[in-house]
């Protein structure tokens, strides 16, 4: 065995074969075997296609589900995804129901309505899909006006097919979705700082995709194409990112931590990548994507180990170590590993074992060397 120092760490190589024995039970649980209140699907909800607000709730329709923000609690509720009946067709427009705690969604196939209180969907088809909605402020409980390629029709509450013939309400009595340009006109200070608002911590630019104003007109909420939902104070121009969801739709590995779960992304080229921390109550999710324009380098998180304050991740680019105090550190070819292609990890008394393909080297050990000080003093 040969060992050499690596920035305060020792990397040891051992020629060995590792055999993984995996048992797949014949009766693996499927999503259909869980009650709706026993499971939830967490995905990437950063791309918002439509957004709507009621006095107490903000509804954001994303590419992977409907997210629901409680304005009073200032926290996210459980998302509503394909497991719960979220439409498969892309959502174009959204409007909060003025009579119930519900939201209307216009999709490329038709319309859908979700009531958060009873957790029920209603839906129907419309040729060419739905392009716009209008509610009559004088009678919002009777139904909703639906615009398709053929023009405006009226969908009565409890009905399935929009019907023509009912005149639209006067312009000053129309409740309808808000486009981002009109919303920015209501908040000139936010419009002036749009480039800053839409630049994420890794200096990537984004765009507003949708907007809504709360009935009390105190807040504007914007949907984006990669930053989730952003709240803007219409008077002061102050803004607050309300990010929610995983870094990427795919999860390559998970690890149980204190008070939640770590998730390593299994991303494709061009997608966001990195780690996500999901709290036990699912109301807070933190994304860890690294610093600078490059950020986290790996695409596929294969295995993870959480030990104390440190998290170890096996990836196709090497071993990543993350701790809340010291940030991210990568061990790869340039930092002592015989190969960056790490298959899995195993705990060691003073570090971790990293398993790489047998035809390359075998097993590498990452452990803290005696007498190390500085950034490595809190390493396991």
N, C-alpha and C positions, 0 to 999 in steps of 0.2 A: 504494500500500500504506500502510495506517495501522498504527501500533504504539503500544501504551501499556503502562505498567508494571502488573504484577499481583502484588502481594506478593513482589516480588523476581524475578518471572518476566515475560517479554515474550510477549504474545499478538498475533500478526500475522495479519491476514486477507488472503487472496488470492482473487480471483474466478477460478476455474479449474474445468474439468471433469475428472473422473477416471474413466477407463474401466477396469474390472476384467475381465481376460481369464482365464477359468478353464478348464483342460483336464481333463476327466474321462476317464481311461483306460478302455478298454472291458473290461479285465481286472482290475478292482479286486479286491484280496484280500478274502476273507470270513473269518469266524471259523472256518469249517469247513476252511480251507486251512492252518491252523496246528495243530501238534501241541500236546497239553495242556501240555507243559513249555515251550512257546514263547510262551504268552500267558496273561494273567490279566485278569479284569474287576474294576476298582476302582470302587466305588459308595459310596453313603451307607449306613453300617452302624450308625447311631446309635440306631435303634429295635430293641430286642431283645425277642423274643416268648417265648423259652425259653432256658435256660442249663443246662449240665451240666459237671461237673469230674471228672477222673481224677487219679491221683497226680501226673502231669506235665503235663496239658493241660486247658485250659478251652475248651469249645465254646459259642459264642453263636450261636443261630439268629436271624437278623434278617429284616427285610422284603425284603432284597436279596441275601441269601446267608448262608452259614455261615462265621463267623470263628473262627480257631483260635489260641489264645494259649499259647505255650510258657512254662510256669512256671519252668523251670530257666534258660532264656536270657532270661527277662523281655522277650520280644519277640513280635510277631505273625507268624505264618506267612502264606503266601498264602491268601487267602479262596477258598471253594468256592461258585461261583455257578451261575446257570442254564446257563452254558456248560459246566459240569462235571457237570450232572445234579441240581442243587439243586431240591427239590420246588417246583412252581408253587403248590400249595395252601398256605395259611397254616399255619405250625408252631405247635402249641399247647403241646407239652410235650417235654422232652428229658431223657435219662438216659444217662450215660456207661456204656459196656460195661465190666464189671468184669474181663473175661477178655482183652480186646484193646484196642488203642489206637483205639477206635471209639466212635461215639455213636448212640443210637437217637432218632429223631424221630417224634413223633406229630402228624399233620396232620389237616386237616378232611376229607381223602379216605382216609387210611389210615396206614400206617407206612413208615418208611424207615430204613436203617442205612448209615452211612458209615464206612469203614475208612480212616484217614489213612495207614497204612503202605503199603497197596497202591492207594490212591486209587480205591476201587470203591464203588459204591452197590448196595444191595439194597432192594427196596420191594415193597409189596403193598397191596391195597385192603381197606378195612373199612367196612361200612355205617355212615354217620354220622360216620366218622372215629374217631380215637383220642383218648381223654380223659386217660389216665393209664398209667403203667408201674410194674411192680414186678419186681425181680430177687431171686432167692433167694440170700442170702449163703452158704448151704451148698453151692450148686451153680450158680454164675452162668454157667457155660459151656454149660449144656444149652439155654437159651433164655430167653424173657422173657414175663412176664404182661402182657397187654394189656387195658385196659378200654375198651369201646365203649358205645354206648347200650344194648346188650343185656346188658351185664355183663362179668365177667372171663373171658378165654380165655387159652390158652397157645400162644405161637408158638415152636416148637422151632427151634434153630439150623439154618439152611439151609432151613427151611420157608417157605411162601408165604402160608398161610392160618391164622390163629389158630383153635384148636380148643378146645371146652369140655371139662370133666371133670376137669382137674387141680386139686387143692386149693391154695389160696394158702399160702405159708409162714407160720410163726408170726410175730406182729407184731414180735418182737425180732430176726427174721432177714430182715426186708424192707429192701431197698435201693430207695428211691423218690425222686422229685423233691421238692424243698423249696419251699414257697411263701414269698413275701417276709415275711409276718407271723410265721411260725414262725422264719425266719432272724433277724429283728430281735429276737425274744425271746432268741436266743442271744448277742446283742451289745447289751446295754442301753445302753451309751454311744453306740453308733452310732444306736440308736433315738432317743435324746435329741437328737442332732444331725442328725436326718433332714432337716429343712428346709434346713439349711446345706449338707449333702452334695448335695442335689438342686437347688441353685440354681447355674446356670451363670455364667460370667464376665459375661454380658449381663443377669444378674438374672432370667432366665426360670426359672420353677419346673417341675419334672419329677416323675415318679412312678417307683417301683420296679415293674417288670413281672414279674420272675422272680428266682429266687435258687437258689444251690447251695452246698454245703459240700464242701470237699476231703476225701478219705478220711483224711488225717492231722489234719483238724479244726483246722488252724491258720489258715485263711483262709475267708472268705465272699466269694462273688462275686455281685453283683447286676446284673441287666439293667434298663435304663431305657427310657423312651419319648422319647429325644432326646439322651441323654448317653452312649450306648454302655454299656460295662461299667465297674463300679466295684468295686474290691477293698477289703474291709474286714477289719481285724484283729479277730478275735472277742474278744480279751482286752483290748487297749488302746483299741479303737474308732477307731484311725487309719484313714484311707481314702486311696485313690489312684485317680483317674480313669484308665482305660485306653482312652482314645478312639482310634478307628481308623476311617478312611474319609473320603470326600470330604464337603464341606459340604452338598452337595445331590446327588441322583441324576443330574441333567443336567449335562453339561460343555459350556460354550459356546465355550471357547478353551483352548489349551494353549501353553506356551512352555518351551523347554529352558533350564534353569539349571545352575549348577555343582553337580553331585552329585545332580541330580534334575529334576523337572518341576513347573512351576506349572500349576494348573488353575483357571480361572474358572468359577464356577457359572452354569448356565442354569436359574434357579429360577422356580417359580410363586409367586403370592401366598400367603403363609402358610408357605412353606417357609424353611428356613435358607438364607442366601445369603452370598456372599463368595468368598474364595480358599482354595485348598488347596495345600500344598507336599508333594509325594510324593517320598520319598527313592529313590535308585537300587535299593536292596534291597527296597523296598516294606514294610519292617518298621516304618517311622515315617512318619506323615502328620500334618502340622500344619495346623490350621484357622485362618484369619484372618477373623474376622467383625466386626472393629471394636470400639470401646469404647462403653460406655453402653447404654441400653435400645434405642436406634434402631440402632446398629451400622452396617454397610455398607448404603448406600442403594440400590445398583443391583441389579436382578434378573438381567440378561443380560450376561454378559461376551462380547463379540463378537470382539475381537482382542487379543493381548498381545505386548509386546516386553520382553525381559529385557536390560538393559544395565548391566553392572557389578553394583552392589548394588541397583539400582533396577528396579522392575517397573512397566510402564505398561499400563493396561487401557482399551480402548475399550468404553463401555457406553451404554445408553439414557439415562443420567443425566449423562453427561459423561465426562471422562477421569480415571481414578484412578491415582495414583502411590503405590507402596508401597516402602518400604525398611525393612530390619530395624532400623535405628537410629532412624528418625524416624517410623515408622508410616505411616498412610494419609493421603493428601491428595487432595481432590476439586477438579477444575476444571470448573465448570459455568457456567450463565448468570450467576450472581452473582459469578463470579470470572473473567470475561473472555471466555468462549467465546460466539460468536454463536448457538450452538444446543447443547443438551445431547445431541442425537441424533448420536452419533459412530459412524461405520460401521467405520473401520479406522485403523490407525496405520502410520507409516513412520519409520524412523530419520532424524534430522538430526544435523549435526555437534555441536550443543550442546543437543540436546533431542529432541523428536519432532514429526512432522507428524500432525495429527489431521484426518481427512477426514469431512466432514459432507455431508448431501444438497445437491446443486447448487442447488436452488431456494431454499435458505436462505442460504448464503454461499459455500461451496466448501471451502477448506482453511484451517485455523488452525494456527499454529506455536506450540508451547510450548517456550521456551528460556530458559536462565538469563541474566539481565542482568549486564553487567559490574559488578564490585565488590560483588556480593551476599555478605553474611556471615550468620552465624547458622544457622538451620535449613536453609538452602539451600546451605551450603557443599559438601555432598557430592553435589549434583545432577549428573547427566551433562551 
